[in-house]
């Protein structure tokens, strides 16, 4: 949480584009570069019985 807002990303498929290309979405979405996606998974972490913590909702008392 930053400024009492959750952080997130939007992954929008860009068919026919490669890493480093630029895509124009138009309107309020604007433009963005194509970035590489992490190819690693979390299977090893989960198999070790690791826990992924829940998101923090607030740092206020």
Secondary structure, 3 states (H helix, E strand, C coil): CECCECCCCCCCCCCCCCCCCEEECCHHHCEEECCCCCCCCCHHHHHCCCCCCCCCCCCCC
